[in-house]
Amino acid sequence: MQPTKLADKVTLVKLTLRRASLTKRDAYLSDKIQRQEGDSSLTVLTKLFKSKGNPVAEIMSKYGEVYAYHKANTQPYIDAGPRILRNDLYFDYTQEMKHRIAQVDKMLDVYAPLYDQLVLDDVMYRNSGNAAGRANASEYPTADQFKQSMGIELRFQPMPDERHFLFDLSEEDLAAFHAAEAETLQAMNSDILSRMLKPLSALTQRLSEYQGTKGERFHNSIVENVIEGCDLALKLAVNPTQEFKDEIAYLKSEAKGCLDSVEVIKGSAIVRASAKQKLEAVAARMAAFN
């Protein structure tokens, strides 16, 4: 029997990221701009560990990648709260998230003993003129402060359902619950469409602007983003209609056609106009699903 309720199809997952604050007030630059502007209220904030290849910067970047994967493979539910994960994607999602979290934990274990030296390296890098401003080691979090402020946690919980209540809801409360569920489905649907329509809009705009003049660029990635959006939409959609799946397949086919004939598109205004017209027609039909 196929599940018919949203709570039977999806799970809520909350990702909590704790990251060290690596932004500081730069006394040197703050004093400089205050004197220049004659305003003692002005403050300049700078980021620590800016040198290229700095392990601390790489750790922070890896944290960002964990969040990016989480957001790409789930859908919105509550602002700054849990997100929605399709039940049949649970295994792949958790395996990939555990892998990414393990990478971060390994980097922390490797570089935590070297943290004090990394601070000195960054101070030297900044104070030698490779970055704006000045720094002092005392302005950095200590090694213990840095490690204790870093953490990643995943928590799963069931999607709320009226069957979870151990008492009878009033008709008014039950209607409000159903309205909230309908709003959730609408938000999920809007998210799915946005993943396709946003890159599609960027592509049609580029097709309109591109003139094929010398030195002008038309990056393949702008088409690849549309294809990726289609794949993500099909992956995340909960029980999409056949009509919707057919429309996604058509858009993906048209985008692949653009990618395969990108040199022709670059060289012909007529071909660009034709591609733009087809893609805009798809966008209009897809917008109707919202």
N, C-alpha and C positions, 0 to 999 in steps of 0.2 A: 504493500500500500504506500503510495506516495504521500509525503508529509504535506499538509495543506496550510498549516499555520506558520507564521514567521518564526516563532519560537522553536519550531521543529527543524528549521532550516539553517539557523545561524546561531552563533555564540558571541558573547561580548568578551573582548580582550582589552586590557588596559596596560599600556607600556608606561612605566615610570622611569624617567632618566634623571639621575642626579649628576650634575657636572660642576666642577670647580669654577669659581668666578675668576677669570683671567683677564679682567678689565680693570685698569687702575687710573687714578688721576695722575696725569703727567705734570708734576710741579714746574718743570723747566718750560714746557710749552704753554702751560696755563699762565705763568708769569709773563711770558713773552707776548702772548696775545692780549692780556689785560693791559699791558703798557702800550701796545700798539693801538688798541681801541679805546683806551681810557675807561674801561669798564671792569671793575674788580669782581663782578659776578660771573664772568665768563670762565668756563672750565674746559679743559681738553682731556678727553679720555682716550687711552690707547690700549691696545691688546698686547698681552705678553706672549712670548714664544712665537714671534712672527717669522723667524729665520726659516728659510726653505729647508725642508727635510728634518726639521726639529722633531724628535720623537714625541714630545708632549703635544705639539700641534697635530701630529699624525694620529695620536690617540683621540684627540677631540674630534678630528675629522671622521674617524671610525665610529664614534658615537653618533655623529650626524648621519652616517650611512645606515646604522641600525634603525634610526627613526624614519629615514626615507623609505626603507624597505617595509617597515610596519605600516606607514601611511599609504604606500602604493598598493599594498595587498589587503587592505581593510577599507571599510567605508565609515562615514561619519555617523555618530549616534548622539553623543552629548558633547558640547564644546568643552575641550580640555578634560574630557572624561574617557570612558571606554569607547572602543570602536567596534564595528560589526565585522565578523569573520564568518564566511560560509563554512558550515560544518565539514563539507567534503574537502575543504582546503586546510583543515586543522593540522594534519600530519605534515604536509609540505611546509606550511607556515612555521610551525614550531621547530622543525628540523633546521630550517634556514636561519631562524632567529637564534636558536641555540648555537649554531655554528658562528654567526656573526658576534654574538656576545662572548663566546669563548675566545675569539680572536682579540677582542678588546681586553679581556681578562689576562690573556697571555702577554700582551704588550705592557700592561700595568705591572705584571710580575717581573718582566725583564728590565723595565726602565725605572721602576720605583727605587731600587738601590742606587741608581745613577742620577736621581732627581737633583740633588744639590749641585752636581757638576753641570747639569743641563741648565740650571738657573744661572750659574756663572757664565756659561757659554752665551746665553741669551743677553745677559747684561753687557758682556763685551761686544756682542754683535750690535746691539742698539747704541751703545756709547761710542762705538768707533765710526758712527755716521752712516751705517747701513740701513737704519730706520729712523724715522722722525722721533725727536724727543730724547729723553735720558731715562735711565733706570738704575735702581739700587736693589741689591739682593734682598734687603729687608722688606721691600714692597711686594714680594712674591709670597704665595702660600708656602708654608713649610712642607716637607715631604709627607709628614703625617696628615696635615690638613688637606693636602691634595688628594691623597689616596682615600681618606675617609669621606671626602665629599663626592667621590665618584661611585656610581652604582647604577645597575640596570635591573629592573624587576618586571616580570610579566605576571598578570593575574587574569584568570579566566572566570567567567560567571555566566549563568544561563540568561538568555534573553527573557525579559519579563513576559509572563503569560497569565491570563485570567485564571487558568487552572491552578496556578501556584497559591492562590489565596485560600486560606483554610476556613473562610467564612463567606457568606453571600454578600456580594457588593450590591449597593443600591443601584437602581436603574440609571441614576444620574452619574454615579461614579463609574459604572460599567461603560456607559456611553463615552465618558471622558477618556477611559482607558483605550477604547477602540479608536477614538479620534487621534490619540497619541501614537497608536500603532500605524494608523494611516499616514500620519505626518512623517513617521520614520521611513515608511516605504517610499513616500514621495521624495524625501531627502536622499535615499539610496538611489532612486531612479535619476534624480538630478545629478548626483555625483557620477553615475555611469555615463550619462550624456556629456557631462563636462569633460570627461577624460577623452572623448572623441572630438567634441565640437571645438574645444579650445585649440588644439593643434591643427584642426581642419581650418579654423578661421585664420590662423597664422599662415598656413599654406596658400589659401586663396588670396590673402592680402599680398603675399610675396609674388604670386603669379601676376597680380595686377600691377605691382610696382616695378617688377624686373623688366629692364629694357634691353638687356643683352649687350650693353656697352663694354668697352675694353676695361678689364680690371674689376667689373661687377661680378659678385659671387652669388651663386645659387646653391646652397649647401644641401647635400643629400639628406642630412639629418632632419630637415624640416618636413620631408616626406616620410622618413622613417618614424618620426614622432606620431604621425597619423596612424601608421600601421601598428605601432606599439599600443596606441590608445584603443584601437579595435580589439587587439588581443586581450588587453586588461579588462575591457568592458565585457567581453564574452566570459572571461574567467570569473569575474566578480558578480555578474548579474544573477539574481535569484529567480529561477523559473521564467526566463524571458520568453516572450511569444515568438512563434516562428516568423512572423512578419518582421519583428525587431532583429532577429538573428539574420534574416535574409538581407536586411538593410545594412547591417554591419558587414556582412560578407561582400556585399556590393561595394561599399566604401573601401574596404581593404583591397579588393580587386582593382578599383580605380587608382588607389594610391600606389599599388605595386606597378601598375601600368605607367604611372608618372615616373616612378623610380627607374624602371627598365628603359624608358625613353627620355631620360633626363637631358641628354645632350640635344635631342630634337627639340625639347621644350625650351632649352636655352636659346636655340637658334631661330625659333619661329614664333612670332607674335600671334599668328593664327592658331597654332597648336596650344599656346599658353591660354589664349582666350577660350578655346574649346574646353580645355581641362578645367579652367576656372568655372565655366558655366555648369559643367556636369557636377563638380564638387559642391557648388552653391545649391544646386537642386537637391543633392543628398542632404546637405545641412538643413535645408528647409523642411524636408520630410522627417528628419530625425528630431527636429525641434518640436514637432507635433506629438512626439511620444512623451514629452514632459508634462 
